[in-house]
């Protein structure tokens, strides 16, 4: 287990003050694969928005490769996000960000996203970090990390990435516009232009320290 941080839930509901462990996912977390996928799908249905569907094997691979962040309340699943590189590692994306409903409204999504972003910056320091999102909350988090809104043309042209959009209910919009735009907003962090925040630098150092043990 590579535990990066403990996070106390904020907010006003019954979970306030509960401790959440934020970890780099590994093989020991494979037992959570199905609940991760179920939570992502349920959230997409509630929002009525599209989401790229992933197979259990795909999410398990992310865990085996250490390319995901998982949040746990004891043994209870609380949240997740994974990373993937594209275009010969020139681009990397944080995807599948999800927080279980009972743990929302506490700032946990920001914590998970921030740690996933730091993990991506650690593993692929020269890559541009990008994302597609239709959620205002994620856009706000991304902006705080240094992402900027960009056109789809500025993202990876890796066909494997765009094929991942085929499971989205809005995929027809993407195809009708020749992949120029869709319901989602494209956002990009360019390490040659933007600087990591102090908190992201701190998380990267913590990951490096844990990996060296």
WONOR-V383413 format. One record per residue. RES is the residue in one letter. PSI is psi in radians with two decimals (NA if undefined). NEAR is the number of other C-alpha atoms within 10 Angstrom. Layout:
# WONOR-V383413
RES_PSI_NEAR, RES_PSI_NEAR
This chain:
# WONOR-V383413
X_2.32_11, X_1.55_16, X_2.19_16, X_-0.73_20, X_2.78_16, X_2.44_14, X_2.21_17, X_2.18_15, X_2.40_20, X_-3.00_17, X_-2.87_14, X_-0.17_10, X_-2.95_13, X_-0.31_10, X_-0.05_16, X_2.31_14, X_-0.12_14, X_2.44_13, X_2.27_15, X_2.32_23, X_2.16_17, X_2.11_24, X_2.70_24, X_2.15_25, X_2.48_26, X_-2.98_20, X_-0.49_14, X_-0.20_10, X_0.05_16, X_-0.50_18, X_-0.26_10, X_0.00_19, X_-0.86_17, X_-0.68_14, X_-0.55_15, X_-0.89_24, X_-0.71_18, X_-0.69_11, X_-0.73_18, X_-0.81_22, X_-0.73_17, X_-0.72_13, X_-0.68_16, X_-0.68_16, X_-0.70_11, X_-0.76_8, X_-0.42_10, X_0.40_10, X_2.88_16, X_2.76_19, X_2.44_25, X_2.13_19, X_2.47_16, X_2.60_14, X_2.79_11, X_-0.64_15, X_-0.63_11, X_-0.83_12, X_-0.67_22, X_-0.70_21, X_-0.72_16, X_-0.72_20, X_-0.77_23, X_-0.57_16, X_-0.07_13, X_0.48_19, X_0.76_22, X_2.71_29, X_2.33_29, X_2.48_28, X_2.29_29, X_2.45_16, X_1.59_16, X_-2.02_11, X_0.00_10, X_2.30_11, X_2.30_19, X_-0.55_25, X_2.98_29, X_2.70_30, X_2.48_27, X_2.89_25, X_2.69_21, X_2.49_17, X_2.61_21, X_2.84_18, X_0.87_15, X_0.71_10, X_0.30_14, X_-0.38_14, X_2.58_23, X_2.49_28, X_2.52_23, X_2.18_23, X_2.92_20, X_0.45_21, X_2.17_21, X_2.51_24, X_2.30_25, X_2.45_20, X_-0.74_12, X_-0.22_11, X_0.14_23, X_2.94_18, X_0.48_16, X_-0.01_18, X_0.14_15, X_-0.66_23, X_-0.73_24, X_-0.72_19, X_-0.79_17, X_-0.82_24, X_-0.75_25, X_-0.70_23, X_-0.64_26, X_-0.70_28, X_-0.78_28, X_-0.68_25, X_-0.73_25, X_-0.73_26, X_-0.56_20, X_-0.79_17, X_-0.56_16, X_1.20_17, X_-0.43_15, X_-0.09_16, X_2.62_22, X_2.33_23, X_2.20_26, X_2.93_24, X_2.73_20, X_2.23_21, X_2.61_18, X_0.07_16, X_2.27_12, X_-0.63_10, X_-0.73_12, X_-0.67_17, X_-0.71_20, X_-0.75_12, X_-0.82_16, X_-0.73_23, X_-0.71_15, X_-0.42_13, X_-0.13_21, X_0.07_18, X_2.65_22, X_2.53_16, X_2.37_17, X_2.99_14, X_2.79_12, X_-0.50_18, X_-0.35_11, X_-0.05_12, X_3.14_20, X_2.53_21, X_0.22_13, X_2.03_13, X_-0.50_10, X_-0.65_11, X_-0.84_15, X_-0.47_14, X_-0.47_11, X_-0.35_14, X_-0.16_17, X_-0.43_16, X_-0.04_13, X_2.50_15, X_-0.30_13, X_0.25_17, X_-0.54_20, X_-0.54_14, X_-0.75_14, X_-0.73_18, X_-0.66_13, X_-0.46_11, X_0.26_10, X_0.67_10, X_0.45_14, X_-0.54_12, X_2.91_16, X_-2.83_19, X_-0.61_14, X_2.71_17, X_2.33_17, X_2.32_22, X_2.54_22, X_2.38_24, X_2.04_26, X_1.95_16, X_-0.28_16, X_-0.26_9, X_-0.75_7, X_2.77_12, X_2.55_13, X_2.55_16, X_2.87_13, X_-0.68_9, X_-0.72_13, X_-0.75_20, X_-0.69_14, X_-0.73_12, X_-0.73_20, X_-0.78_22, X_-0.66_15, X_-0.71_17, X_-0.79_20, X_-0.70_13, X_-0.75_11, X_-0.64_13, X_-0.49_9, X_-0.21_7, X_NA_6
